[in-house]
């Protein structure tokens, strides 16, 4: 009988300690150019004094972090530093999936997706060129947008 009680207490202790684990942060660091995984990127949570380096596949992980919000700093030579705010919950590892960092000197370069398309077919000089999305149209979607 004592053995049975002892086994039940040991099982309960193991179960409770598994629930007492804190959260964490994991992810993969990739370059903006070609989404190539970057190794040896320093990943730092300064408020806790924790530092990790990405592996050959660009992966990193911080485990057993108390719940809260943290600023994570990503830094490596030839790339611009990135500060990222991450919220960690109890018993949950926050997966950042892909963290994209920009090569040095490319921050002023804009992606093609940033540019809007404008109508430049103004035949007379007194008409004002408007973006095509602002011009009158019978297209219901353009009118709503």
N, C-alpha and C positions, 0 to 999 in steps of 0.2 A: 504494500500500500504506500509506504514511504517512497519507494522507487518511482511509483506511478505519479505521485505528487511532484517529486523532484523533476521528472521528465516534463511534466506539464509546465512547471515554472521555468525551466530552461527554454522550452519552445516559445513561451510567452515573451521571455527576455530577448530572444533572437528576433522575434517578430516586431517588438517595439523598437529595437535599435535600427531595424531596416526602415521604419517609418520616420525616424528622427533625422534622416539624412537631409542636408540642405540642397539647394539648387546648384546650377552651374551654367556655364556658357561654352558652346562649341561652335565651330564653323570652319570654313575653308576660305583662304585668302587667294584671290586671283587678280591678274593684271587686267587693266581695262582693254589693252590691246590683245585681242584674241582670246580673252578669258583663260589665260594660261595659269596653272597653279604655281604659286610662288613659295619656295622653301626658304628657311632661315629668316622669316619675317618676325621681328620682335613684337609680341602682343603683351601689353602691360595694363594692369589695373592699378594705378598709382595709389588710390585711396586705401587699398589693402596691401600694397607692397608686393603684389604678385606679378611675375613675368613668365611668359612661355614663348617658345620658338615653334614656328610651323615646321612640320615634317616635310619629307620630299614631295608629298602630295598636296601640300599647302594647308593641312588640317591642324587645328589647335583645340585644346580643351582646358577649361578650368572647372574643377569639381569642388563640391562642399563649400559653396559660397552662401553666406547668409542672405536672406531675402532683402531686396532693396534695388536701388538704381545705381549703376556704375558707369563711369566714363572709361571706355576701352580705347587705348592708343595703339595704333598699328604703325610701325616704322621700319624702314629698310633703306639701304642706300639706293640711289637712282630713282626713288619713288617719293611722292609727297606724303607727309604724315597724314593720318586720318584719325580723328576723334569720333567715337561712336557711342552714343548713350544707349545702354542696355538695361532693361528691367528684369530682375531675376525673382522668381517666385519660390515658395517653399516646395521642396521635393520635385522640382521641375528643372530640367536642363534646357535652357533657351538655345535653340538651334538657329544660328544666323545664316545657314546655308552658304551662300557665296558673298564674301566681303570684297568689293571691287576697289582697288587702289590705283591711282593715276600715276603714270611715269612723270618724272620731273620735267617741267617746261611745257606740259601739254594741258595745263588747267585752263588756259585761255582759249583753247581750241574747242569749238562747239560741235556737237554732233549734227548730222544732217537733219535729224528729226526735230531739231529746235526751230528750224526756219519755217515760216508760214508761207503759203502760196498766195501770191497777190495777182490781181488782174493787171496786166500791163498793156492791154489792147485799147488804149484811149486814142481815138482817131482825131478828136478835136482838142484844142489847147484849153478850152474853158471847162472841160469836164474834169472832175476830181477822180483819181484812181482810188478805188476802195478794194479791200480784200474781198475775195469771192464769197466768203461766208457772210459778209455784211450786205451784199447786194440783194435786191429783190428777186425772188425765185418762186416757182410754183412747187418746188420740192418741199414737202412737209417737214422732213428731217432738218433741212437747212433753216427753215423758218423757226422751228422750235429751238435749235441750237443757237 
